Amino acid sequence: MRYTALRQGLEVAAQAIYEYPHPQPADCWCSVQARLTDHHDNSPKKLVTKEVRMDKPKAQQNGWQLLRTEYPFEHPMFRIRQDWVRWPDGVERSYTYMEARGAVFIVPVTPEGEVVLIRQFRYTVDEWSWEIPAGGCHDFDGADLADLVRRELREEVGGVPDEVRYVGKFRPGVSLIDEEFFVYLATGVRLTEEPTPEPGEQIEIHLTSPQRALEMARNGEMFDGPCAYSLLLCEEAIVG
């Protein structure tokens, strides 16, 4: 379901990018109507009206003027946002991208110094993918992301860490999505629990030396960019 929703959302975004009806001027507040459509029968399923505040003060300072915002597709994990804007050069056009709540990426290290990698089948690319444990923030309401890290470790690999430390954050694709990824190092991880993968997840657990894990991140064998970059951010800690 996760990948089907993402595909449908991107289809809506692709269509929206090439449609440019004349926008109606608005102040900092604008009425938003989001119509969720079943892509099998094209009949409207839900109509949502919201008030959205102009939330890009730096864009406004640089001459961008927000005219209207619409959400043509919403899902618990993300939504497609379509802003109608007047660019600094005076051109009025839509700007479409994805909004998401972020995710944590975890580099787990056992008491013996091995890195816990996973090999997961990804339907999106029809490939088995070398990765590190990770999880989205969309279904997490806690105040401390370290609690989400512990939850994801337990669910994906059955791991219980002695310590969880924040390393840094990055953005995976600033032209298409506003999401932030948060990197954590988990040390003293013991695989003592039974993993509880989500429906449809096929995951293998592999204990790997830090040198080998970093080699995979560098040579493209681990082709998931956020996972590879997260490993490299933790290089000094896991090798030393």
C-alpha positions in Angstrom: 0.0 0.0 0.0 2.9 2.4 0.8 4.3 2.2 -2.7 1.0 2.2 -4.4 0.1 5.5 -2.6 3.5 7.0 -3.5 3.0 6.1 -7.2 -0.5 7.6 -7.3 0.7 10.7 -5.6 3.5 11.2 -8.1 1.1 10.7 -11.0 -1.0 13.5 -9.6 2.0 15.7 -9.2 3.2 15.0 -12.8 -0.2 16.0 -14.1 -0.3 19.1 -11.9 3.1 20.3 -13.1 1.8 20.7 -16.7 -1.5 22.5 -15.8 -1.4 26.3 -15.3 -4.8 27.8 -14.8 -4.6 31.5 -13.9 -4.2 31.8 -10.2 -6.5 34.0 -8.0 -4.7 36.5 -5.8 -4.8 36.0 -2.1 -3.2 37.4 1.1 -1.0 35.4 3.5 -4.0 33.2 4.2 -5.6 31.2 1.5 -8.4 28.6 1.2 -7.1 25.2 0.3 -9.3 22.5 -1.4 -7.8 19.0 -1.8 -9.7 16.4 -3.7 -8.6 12.8 -3.2 -9.4 10.7 -6.2 -9.6 7.0 -6.7 -7.4 6.4 -9.7 -9.4 3.4 -10.9 -12.7 5.2 -11.4 -11.6 8.9 -11.3 -14.6 9.8 -9.0 -14.0 12.2 -6.1 -13.7 10.5 -2.8 -13.1 13.3 -0.3 -13.0 17.1 -0.3 -11.0 18.9 2.3 -11.0 22.6 2.9 -8.3 24.1 5.1 -6.7 27.4 6.0 -3.0 27.5 5.3 -0.6 30.3 6.4 2.1 31.6 4.1 5.0 29.5 5.6 8.0 30.6 3.5 9.2 33.9 4.9 12.6 33.6 3.1 10.9 33.1 -0.2 8.7 36.1 0.4 11.9 38.2 1.2 13.3 37.0 -2.1 10.3 38.2 -4.1 8.2 35.1 -4.3 4.4 35.7 -3.7 2.1 32.9 -2.8 -1.3 33.1 -4.5 -2.9 29.8 -3.8 -2.1 26.4 -2.3 -3.8 23.1 -3.2 -3.2 19.5 -2.0 -4.3 17.2 -4.9 -3.2 14.0 -3.1 -2.9 13.2 0.6 -1.6 10.1 2.4 -0.7 9.4 6.0 3.0 9.3 5.0 3.1 12.4 2.7 1.1 14.7 0.6 1.5 16.5 -2.8 1.5 20.3 -2.4 0.8 22.6 -5.4 1.5 26.2 -4.8 0.5 28.9 -7.3 3.1 31.6 -7.0 4.3 34.8 -8.7 8.0 34.3 -9.2 10.5 37.2 -8.7 10.5 37.8 -12.4 6.7 38.3 -12.5 5.8 35.0 -14.0 2.8 33.2 -12.4 3.1 29.5 -12.4 2.6 26.4 -10.2 5.3 24.8 -8.0 4.6 21.2 -7.1 6.4 19.1 -4.5 5.9 16.6 -1.8 5.6 17.3 1.9 6.6 14.6 4.4 7.3 14.4 8.1 10.8 13.0 7.9 12.5 9.8 8.9 15.2 8.4 11.1 18.2 6.4 9.8 20.0 4.2 12.3 23.6 2.9 12.2 23.5 0.0 14.7 26.7 -1.4 16.1 26.9 -4.5 18.3 29.0 -4.9 21.4 31.5 -6.8 19.2 31.8 -3.8 16.9 29.8 -5.2 13.9 27.4 -3.1 11.9 23.9 -4.5 11.6 22.9 -4.2 8.0 19.7 -5.3 6.4 19.0 -6.6 2.9 15.4 -5.8 1.9 13.4 -6.4 -1.2 12.2 -3.2 -2.7 9.2 -3.5 -5.0 9.7 0.1 -6.2 12.9 -0.8 -8.0 12.4 -4.6 -8.2 15.7 -5.2 -6.5 17.1 -6.5 -3.2 18.6 -3.5 -1.5 21.4 -3.2 1.1 20.3 -0.8 3.8 20.4 0.2 7.5 17.3 0.2 9.7 15.1 3.3 9.2 11.6 4.5 9.8 9.3 7.4 9.1 8.0 10.0 11.6 4.5 9.9 10.2 3.2 7.5 12.8 5.3 8.8 15.8 3.9 11.3 18.2 6.7 11.3 20.8 8.9 14.2 21.8 12.2 12.4 21.4 13.2 10.8 18.1 15.5 8.4 20.1 12.4 6.6 21.1 11.5 6.1 17.4 15.0 4.8 16.8 14.6 2.2 19.6 11.2 1.2 18.2 12.5 0.8 14.6 15.5 -1.2 15.8 13.2 -3.6 17.7 10.8 -4.0 14.8 13.2 -4.4 11.9 16.1 -6.4 13.5 15.0 -7.3 17.0 17.7 -5.0 18.4 18.0 -3.4 21.8 20.7 -0.7 22.1 22.7 0.4 25.1 23.0 3.9 23.8 21.4 6.0 21.1 23.2 9.2 19.9 22.1 11.8 17.4 24.7 12.4 14.6 23.2 14.8 12.2 20.5 15.5 9.6 20.2 16.0 5.8 17.6 16.6 3.1 17.3 13.9 0.4 16.0 15.9 -2.6 15.4 19.6 -2.1 13.9 20.2 -5.6 11.1 17.6 -5.1 10.5 17.0 -1.4 10.8 19.1 1.8 11.6 16.1 4.0 14.5 15.9 6.6 16.3 12.7 7.5 17.8 12.4 11.0 20.8 10.1 11.5 21.4 8.2 14.8 24.2 5.9 16.0 23.0 3.1 18.1 25.8 1.3 20.1 25.8 -1.9 22.2 23.0 -3.3 20.0 21.9 -6.8 21.1 19.7 -8.8 18.7 17.7 -10.4 21.5 14.1 -9.6 20.4 12.0 -11.2 17.7 11.7 -8.8 14.7 8.1 -7.7 13.8 8.3 -6.5 10.2 5.3 -4.8 8.6 3.1 -6.6 6.1 5.0 -7.0 2.8 8.4 -6.4 4.2 11.0 -9.0 3.3 14.1 -8.3 5.4 17.4 -10.3 6.0 19.7 -9.3 8.8 23.5 -9.3 8.2 26.2 -8.6 10.7 29.0 -6.8 8.8 32.4 -5.4 9.7 32.6 -1.6 9.7 35.2 -1.7 6.9 33.0 -3.8 4.7 29.9 -1.7 5.4 31.7 1.5 4.5 33.1 -0.1 1.3 29.5 -1.0 0.3 28.4 2.6 0.9 31.2 4.0 -1.2 31.3 1.6 -4.2 27.5 1.7 -4.9 26.8 -1.8 -3.7 24.5 -0.1 -1.2 22.7 2.0 -3.7 20.1 3.6 -1.4 21.6 7.1 -1.0 20.3 8.0 2.4 21.5 4.7 3.9 24.9 5.0 2.3 25.3 8.7 3.4 24.2 7.9 7.0 26.9 5.2 7.2 29.5 7.6 6.0 28.5 10.2 8.6 29.2 7.7 11.3 32.5 6.5 9.8 34.7 7.9 12.5 32.6 6.5 15.3 32.3 2.9 13.9 35.9 2.5 12.7 37.6 4.1 15.7 
